[in-house]
Amino acid sequence: MAVTRHTAFVSGVHVVFFLAAGCALLVHAEEPSCKAQAGKDHSLLQLQAAEKARLQRRAAPTCSAGDWVPCPGGGSCAGNQCCPNGEVCPSAELHWKDCAKPKSVDCLPSYQQPCEVGAVVMCPGTNQPCSGNQCCPGEHGSTVCPSAEYEFNDCQHPKLFDCTQPKCEVGAKVPCVPGSNPHEFCSGNQCCHGANGTFACPSADRDWDGCEKPKAHDCLEPEPEPCEVGETVLCPGSDEHCSGNQCCHGMGGEGSSVCPSAAPGWSQCDLPKKSDCVSA
């Protein structure tokens, strides 16, 4: 049986390992020795991939929220500010987005960057990764992984950071107060608890007033000003303008969307309207 010699440097150690060339076919024939070899090969390849990712992370520039950093395209900024080109500062906090354009560069650690539920991120304050509904080690007990689902609470402590960004629409399950720990969640027309009484959930209907106080935070997109078909208006979430039957460019890899002032029924873009200002 042919054997291939492979070498790798893992955590500074020169590792030599061998792959049995004929085992790929024999595994399907229920050959025990080849199955064992395949498992070892897979583990070594995983080790190589993990070390490569670690070295890439170490080489990448990182910052803390609020650090003074260079802006893409020139200039500099610190934390929750806008760059001269209109982008959010690379060191702005996770959910801050009060600029014309989102970040094109993010220097924060992976657990402080926007992520999907289940994404592989680093545990805060450690060099250990986690993914979704898992626990991170901590000096005073385990904490929930930053990319875990909101409902997951099988660790000793809640999330130190939450990198997931729930889609906000009327009725969506969202945190009562963004960035708070531990999280209190609500869905639509429900009340959240505050120090001075209850307040409306961020995803409640705009005119719902069933709590002692109105919303402390409104995560719904603002309602656009009424417009006529073909009128020049802003594309949602950007400083780009459009007029009528045109498409707004997508951001962050998202497809184009129909202009808010397009004629009803016009749909020659990747996505439908994100907001509709045309008077009924």
N, C-alpha and C positions, 0 to 999 in steps of 0.2 A: 504493500500500500504506500503511495507517494505521500510524503510529508513536506509541508512548506514551512520554512522558518520565517518568523516575523519578529521585529524588534520595535520597542517604543520606550519613551521616557515618561514615566508616570510619577508625579510628585518628586522629581529629581532622581528617581531610581531607574536604572537601565533594566528593562524587563524584556526577556526573550520568551516567546511562546511559539507553539507549533500548531498548525491546522492540518488535520488529516484530509488529504484531497479526495479520497474515495468515499468519505462518510456521507456526503450529501445524498447519494443514491441508497446507501445501506440503511440510513435512518428509516426510510420508508419501508424497509424490509424488517423492521423491528429488531435491528442489531443493537444490543444493549451497550456495547463498548462505544459504538459510534454516537448513540444518543447522549451518553455521558460526555463524550468529546465535544459534541455540538453545544451542550450546555456550558462547558468551560469556555469554548470559543466565544459564545455570545456574551458571557460575563466579562471576558477580557475586552471585547469590543466596546461594551457599555462603559467600562472603566476608562478606556481611551477617550470616548466621547465626553464623559463627565469632566475629565482632566482638561480637555481642549476647551470646553465651555468655561471652566474655571479660569484658565489662563486668559481667555478673551475678556471675561468680566474684569479681571485684575488689570488688564491693559487699557480698558475703556475708561475715559475720564468720568469721574463721578463728582457729585456735589451734594450739599445739604440744602434743604429748603431755605431760601433767603440769602444764599451766598451771592457775592458779586461775581458775575460771569459774563463772558463775551456773548453778544447776540449774533445770530446768523445774519450774514450780510453787513455786519458792521455795528459799532456801538456796543454798549454794555447795559446791564440791568441787574437788579437784585430782588429776587423773590416775586411777589405778586405785583408785577409791573408789565408794561408792554414794551416791546422792542421798537426801535425806529421804523422797522418795516411792518409794524402792526401785529407781529406774532406775540403770543404769550412767552414770557421770559423762560429760558430753560430751567431756572431754579425756582419757578413758581410752585406753590403747593398743588397737590394732586388734582383737586376738583376745581381749581380757580381758572376761569376762562373769560374774563371780562375784557377781552381784546377783539380786534376785528378778525384775527386769524388764530388758529390753534398752534400749539408747539410743533415745529418741524424738528427740533432737537430737544431731548429731555435728558438731563444729566443726573437726575435723581436715581437712587437705587431702584431695582426692579420692583420691589414691593410698594414703592411710592409712585409708580407709573401706572397709567390705566391698563387694566388687564381683563381678560374674560374669566368667568368662573371655571376653575380647574386648571388654569395656566400654571406653568412651572415658574416659580419666583423664589427669591432667596428669603429665608426666615430673617426677620429683623434682628440685627445685631449679631448675626452668625454667618458662617460660610456654608450652611446646610440648606439645600433647596427643599421646597414642599410643593404640593400640587393639590389644589381643591380641598376636599374634606379630610384634612390631616392636621396633626398637631406639631407645633414647633417647640424645640427645647427652650427652656428659660431658667434663669437663675432662681426664680421663685415659683416655678411650676410651668407646665406647658401652656402655650397659647395657640389659638386657632390660626391656621395658615391664612395669609392675606387674600388668597384667591378662593377661599372656601365659600360655599353657599351661605346665604344669610342665616338660614335656619340651623346650621351646624353648630353644636355647642358641646361636643364630647371631649373638650379639653378642660384643663383646670381654670384657664382664664380666657376671656374673649380676645378678639383680634387687637393687636397693637396698631396695625394699619389695615385699611380696607382698600385694596386697589381695584375692586370691581366697581362698575358703574351701571347701576340699574337703569333701564329705559324708563323714563318718566312719561306717563300718559295717565289720563283720568282712570283711577281705580288700581293703578300699579302698586305693588308692594315696594315701599321705599323706607329709608330711615327717617324718623321724625325730625332729627337734626343731623344734617350731613357731617360726617367726620367724628361724631360723638362715640364714646365708648363707655359702658356697653351700649349696644344699639337698642333702641326701641323702634319697632316697625309698625307701620300702619298701611292701610289699603283704601284709597278713595275717601268716601264720606265717613271718616272716623275721627276720633279725637286723640291727640297726644297729650301726655302729662308734662306740665312744666312747673317751675317753682312758684309761679303766680297764677296757677289754674290751668285748665285744659285749653288747647289750641288746635285748629283744624289741620288735618294731615296735608303735607305738601302736594299729594296727588288727588286731593278732593276737588269736586266741581268748583268752578270759580265763584259761583253764587251760593255755595252751601255755607250755612252759618249755625250749625248744630252744636258748637262748642262755646265755651265761655269767651274765647278770644279768636280772632281770625288767624290765618296762617302766619307762622313766624318765618317760614321760607316757602316759596312757591317754585316748584321744579318744573311746572308746565311751561311750554313755549309761550311767549306773549302773543296775544291775538293781534294779527296784522291790521293796520288801518285799512278801511274800505278803499277799493280801487276800481277802475274801469278796465275792461279787456284791452290789452295793448299798452297800458300805462307803464312808464319806466319805474321799476321798484327794486328794492334790495333783495338779493337772493338770501334765503334763510341761513343764518349763522356765518355770513361773510360780508365783505365790503364790495362784492361784485354786484353789478346791476344787470337787469334783464328787462325785456319788453315783450309782453304777449307770448306768442307761440315760439318760445326759445327754451333752451336748457341751461340750467345753472350747473357749473362744474362741481364735481364731487370732491370731497376732502378726505384725506386719510385713506385713500384706496376705495372710497365709496363711489358708486356710479353717479352719473348726472341726474338731476331732478327737474321736473317741469317748473317753469317760472310761475310765481304766485299770480301773475296777471294774465296767464294764458287763457284761451277760450275754454269753457267747459267741454270736456270730452277729448281735448287734445292730449296725446300721450306718446310722443315720439322721442322720449328720453328713457334712460335706464330705469328711473324710478318716477312714481307719480309726484304730485305736489307735496312738499313738506308743510306748506301753509297755503291757504287760499284766501286772497283778499278781494276777489271779484264779488261784487254785490249781487245778491240773489235776485 
